[in-house]
Amino acid sequence: MIDLIAQKVFDPRFMGIALTAVAAAATAFAVVQPFLETDTLAKRMKLVSDEREIIRRRERDRLANKATLRIEPKAYMKRIVERFDLRRWLGTDTAKRKLLMAGHRGAQSETTFLFFRLVMPVATTLGALFYLFVLEALDEPYLMRIGIVIVCAYGGIKAPELYLLNASNKRKAEIRRAWPDTLDLTLICVESGMAIEQAFRKVSTEIAASSVVLAEELALMTAEMSYLPDRRQAYENLALRVGLEPVKAVVTALIQAERYGTPIGQALRVLSQESRDQRMNEAEKKAASLPPKLTVPMILFFLPVLFVVIITPAIIQSIR
């Protein structure tokens, strides 16, 4: 078998036929190869076109379904607010700013806030009077019960404001966590040649996975940039709604770039690094504050149990 293979390999006629077959196969492959290759560029362009259509359809659906800014307030709330003219007595610029920072916009939010600002003190006062003077659940002096009623009334007055404060603090914490990543994405979009409006629109779509609140604020800012006569107003409205110093610094840089035509890329890079450093400093501050906070719980809960575990066996042995 080996001799036969060696004879074929060293046979000139066989080698000529084999080389001719290889050459013919290579020629046929070279001729057929262009017809077998797929157009990668055309596929990628088709994928981009399909993705553009998906995004366009999604934006149309979102604009069609998003009616939070135009929801009419409930009829009974609106009647009470208008009858007692609560916007004049209870509505202030500070309350409106707190509503914006808490994520409540539109006529319905203001009407609801004014309604509960009127109803909550009345409800807490009546509830305290019924509980203390009708049911007589607490056996306390008369003046003490009156003091409790006053405290309940004051708590009802402050309850809507505390709710707004809590909601705004949660939004600020979420925005503060996602803000450095947002600046990085904006910097990438700006340095790639995109306009600032398209950059923020793209970032608002990408950052939604990390922070829905920040994505909503950026989308609202891009909408204001589209219809407001001055972009500066849209930037200032973003800083007013968010109320964070890093956001105000970026807004100031954007306004200066809009006014003087200065490049925004370097400013975004520096502000992004400052935001990350500030977030790291806050994390280190919280970590450094843990030992003092754990001192009192350790003294109250850990040390007594530790003493019991150590001393109890000795006491048992001494008793025996």
ZIHUKA-V967146 format. One record per residue. N is the residue number from 1. SS is DSSP state (A for helix, B for strand, O for the rest). BURIAL is 1 if it has 9 or more other C-alpha atoms within 8 Angstrom, else 0. Layout:
# ZIHUKA-V967146
n->N ss->SS burial->BURIAL
n->N ss->SS burial->BURIAL
This chain:
# ZIHUKA-V967146
n->1 ss->O burial->0
n->2 ss->A burial->0
n->3 ss->A burial->0
n->4 ss->A burial->0
n->5 ss->A burial->0
n->6 ss->A burial->0
n->7 ss->A burial->0
n->8 ss->A burial->1
n->9 ss->A burial->1
n->10 ss->O burial->0
n->11 ss->O burial->0
n->12 ss->A burial->0
n->13 ss->A burial->0
n->14 ss->A burial->1
n->15 ss->A burial->1
n->16 ss->A burial->0
n->17 ss->A burial->0
n->18 ss->A burial->0
n->19 ss->A burial->0
n->20 ss->A burial->0
n->21 ss->A burial->0
n->22 ss->A burial->0
n->23 ss->A burial->0
n->24 ss->A burial->0
n->25 ss->A burial->0
n->26 ss->A burial->0
n->27 ss->A burial->0
n->28 ss->A burial->0
n->29 ss->A burial->0
n->30 ss->A burial->0
n->31 ss->A burial->0
n->32 ss->A burial->0
n->33 ss->A burial->0
n->34 ss->A burial->0
n->35 ss->A burial->0
n->36 ss->A burial->0
n->37 ss->O burial->0
n->38 ss->O burial->0
n->39 ss->O burial->0
n->40 ss->A burial->0
n->41 ss->A burial->0
n->42 ss->A burial->0
n->43 ss->A burial->0
n->44 ss->A burial->0
n->45 ss->A burial->0
n->46 ss->A burial->0
n->47 ss->A burial->0
n->48 ss->A burial->0
n->49 ss->A burial->0
n->50 ss->A burial->0
n->51 ss->A burial->0
n->52 ss->A burial->0
n->53 ss->A burial->0
n->54 ss->A burial->0
n->55 ss->A burial->0
n->56 ss->A burial->0
n->57 ss->A burial->0
n->58 ss->A burial->0
n->59 ss->A burial->0
n->60 ss->A burial->0
n->61 ss->A burial->0
n->62 ss->A burial->0
n->63 ss->A burial->0
n->64 ss->A burial->0
n->65 ss->A burial->0
n->66 ss->O burial->0
n->67 ss->O burial->0
n->68 ss->A burial->0
n->69 ss->A burial->0
n->70 ss->A burial->0
n->71 ss->O burial->1
n->72 ss->O burial->0
n->73 ss->O burial->1
n->74 ss->O burial->0
n->75 ss->A burial->0
n->76 ss->A burial->0
n->77 ss->A burial->1
n->78 ss->A burial->1
n->79 ss->A burial->0
n->80 ss->A burial->1
n->81 ss->A burial->1
n->82 ss->A burial->1
n->83 ss->A burial->0
n->84 ss->O burial->0
n->85 ss->O burial->0
n->86 ss->A burial->1
n->87 ss->A burial->1
n->88 ss->A burial->0
n->89 ss->A burial->0
n->90 ss->O burial->0
n->91 ss->O burial->1
n->92 ss->O burial->0
n->93 ss->A burial->0
n->94 ss->A burial->0
n->95 ss->A burial->0
n->96 ss->A burial->1
n->97 ss->A burial->1
n->98 ss->A burial->1
n->99 ss->A burial->1
n->100 ss->A burial->1
n->101 ss->A burial->1
n->102 ss->O burial->1
n->103 ss->O burial->1
n->104 ss->O burial->0
n->105 ss->O burial->1
n->106 ss->O burial->1
n->107 ss->A burial->1
n->108 ss->A burial->1
n->109 ss->A burial->1
n->110 ss->A burial->1
n->111 ss->A burial->1
n->112 ss->A burial->1
n->113 ss->A burial->1
n->114 ss->A burial->1
n->115 ss->A burial->1
n->116 ss->A burial->1
n->117 ss->A burial->1
n->118 ss->A burial->1
n->119 ss->A burial->0
n->120 ss->A burial->1
n->121 ss->A burial->1
n->122 ss->A burial->1
n->123 ss->A burial->1
n->124 ss->A burial->1
n->125 ss->A burial->1
n->126 ss->A burial->0
n->127 ss->A burial->0
n->128 ss->A burial->1
n->129 ss->A burial->1
n->130 ss->A burial->1
n->131 ss->A burial->1
n->132 ss->A burial->1
n->133 ss->A burial->0
n->134 ss->A burial->0
n->135 ss->O burial->0
n->136 ss->O burial->0
n->137 ss->O burial->0
n->138 ss->O burial->0
n->139 ss->O burial->0
n->140 ss->O burial->0
n->141 ss->O burial->0
n->142 ss->A burial->0
n->143 ss->A burial->0
n->144 ss->A burial->0
n->145 ss->A burial->1
n->146 ss->A burial->0
n->147 ss->A burial->0
n->148 ss->A burial->1
n->149 ss->A burial->1
n->150 ss->A burial->1
n->151 ss->A burial->0
n->152 ss->A burial->1
n->153 ss->A burial->1
n->154 ss->A burial->1
n->155 ss->A burial->1
n->156 ss->A burial->1
n->157 ss->A burial->1
n->158 ss->A burial->0
n->159 ss->A burial->1
n->160 ss->A burial->1
n->161 ss->A burial->0
n->162 ss->A burial->0
n->163 ss->A burial->0
n->164 ss->A burial->1
n->165 ss->A burial->1
n->166 ss->A burial->0
n->167 ss->A burial->1
n->168 ss->A burial->1
n->169 ss->A burial->1
n->170 ss->A burial->0
n->171 ss->A burial->1
n->172 ss->A burial->1
n->173 ss->A burial->0
n->174 ss->A burial->1
n->175 ss->A burial->1
n->176 ss->A burial->1
n->177 ss->A burial->0
n->178 ss->A burial->1
n->179 ss->A burial->1
n->180 ss->A burial->1
n->181 ss->A burial->0
n->182 ss->A burial->1
n->183 ss->A burial->1
n->184 ss->A burial->1
n->185 ss->A burial->1
n->186 ss->A burial->1
n->187 ss->A burial->1
n->188 ss->A burial->0
n->189 ss->A burial->1
n->190 ss->A burial->1
n->191 ss->A burial->0
n->192 ss->O burial->0
n->193 ss->O burial->0
n->194 ss->O burial->1
n->195 ss->O burial->0
n->196 ss->A burial->0
n->197 ss->A burial->0
n->198 ss->A burial->0
n->199 ss->A burial->1
n->200 ss->A burial->1
n->201 ss->A burial->1
n->202 ss->A burial->0
n->203 ss->A burial->1
n->204 ss->A burial->1
n->205 ss->A burial->0
n->206 ss->A burial->0
n->207 ss->A burial->1
n->208 ss->A burial->1
n->209 ss->A burial->0
n->210 ss->O burial->0
n->211 ss->O burial->1
n->212 ss->A burial->1
n->213 ss->A burial->1
n->214 ss->A burial->1
n->215 ss->A burial->1
n->216 ss->A burial->1
n->217 ss->A burial->1
n->218 ss->A burial->1
n->219 ss->A burial->1
n->220 ss->A burial->0
n->221 ss->A burial->1
n->222 ss->A burial->1
n->223 ss->A burial->0
n->224 ss->A burial->1
n->225 ss->A burial->1
n->226 ss->A burial->0
n->227 ss->A burial->0
n->228 ss->O burial->1
n->229 ss->O burial->0
n->230 ss->O burial->0
n->231 ss->A burial->1
n->232 ss->A burial->0
n->233 ss->A burial->0
n->234 ss->A burial->1
n->235 ss->A burial->1
n->236 ss->A burial->1
n->237 ss->A burial->1
n->238 ss->A burial->1
n->239 ss->A burial->1
n->240 ss->A burial->1
n->241 ss->A burial->1
n->242 ss->A burial->1
n->243 ss->O burial->1
n->244 ss->O burial->1
n->245 ss->A burial->0
n->246 ss->A burial->0
n->247 ss->A burial->1
n->248 ss->A burial->1
n->249 ss->A burial->1
n->250 ss->A burial->1
n->251 ss->A burial->1
n->252 ss->A burial->0
n->253 ss->A burial->1
n->254 ss->A burial->1
n->255 ss->A burial->1
n->256 ss->A burial->1
n->257 ss->A burial->1
n->258 ss->A burial->1
n->259 ss->A burial->0
n->260 ss->A burial->0
n->261 ss->O burial->0
n->262 ss->O burial->0
n->263 ss->O burial->0
n->264 ss->O burial->1
n->265 ss->A burial->1
n->266 ss->A burial->0
n->267 ss->A burial->1
n->268 ss->A burial->1
n->269 ss->A burial->1
n->270 ss->A burial->0
n->271 ss->A burial->1
n->272 ss->A burial->1
n->273 ss->A burial->1
n->274 ss->A burial->0
n->275 ss->A burial->1
n->276 ss->A burial->1
n->277 ss->A burial->0
n->278 ss->A burial->0
n->279 ss->A burial->1
n->280 ss->A burial->0
n->281 ss->A burial->0
n->282 ss->A burial->0
n->283 ss->A burial->0
n->284 ss->A burial->0
n->285 ss->A burial->0
n->286 ss->A burial->0
n->287 ss->A burial->0
n->288 ss->A burial->0
n->289 ss->O burial->0
n->290 ss->A burial->0
n->291 ss->A burial->0
n->292 ss->A burial->0
n->293 ss->A burial->0
n->294 ss->A burial->0
n->295 ss->A burial->0
n->296 ss->A burial->0
n->297 ss->A burial->1
n->298 ss->A burial->1
n->299 ss->A burial->1
n->300 ss->A burial->0
n->301 ss->A burial->0
n->302 ss->A burial->1
n->303 ss->A burial->1
n->304 ss->A burial->1
n->305 ss->A burial->0
n->306 ss->A burial->0
n->307 ss->A burial->1
n->308 ss->A burial->0
n->309 ss->A burial->0
n->310 ss->A burial->0
n->311 ss->A burial->0
n->312 ss->A burial->1
n->313 ss->A burial->0
n->314 ss->A burial->0
n->315 ss->A burial->0
n->316 ss->A burial->0
n->317 ss->A burial->0
n->318 ss->A burial->0
n->319 ss->A burial->0
n->320 ss->O burial->0
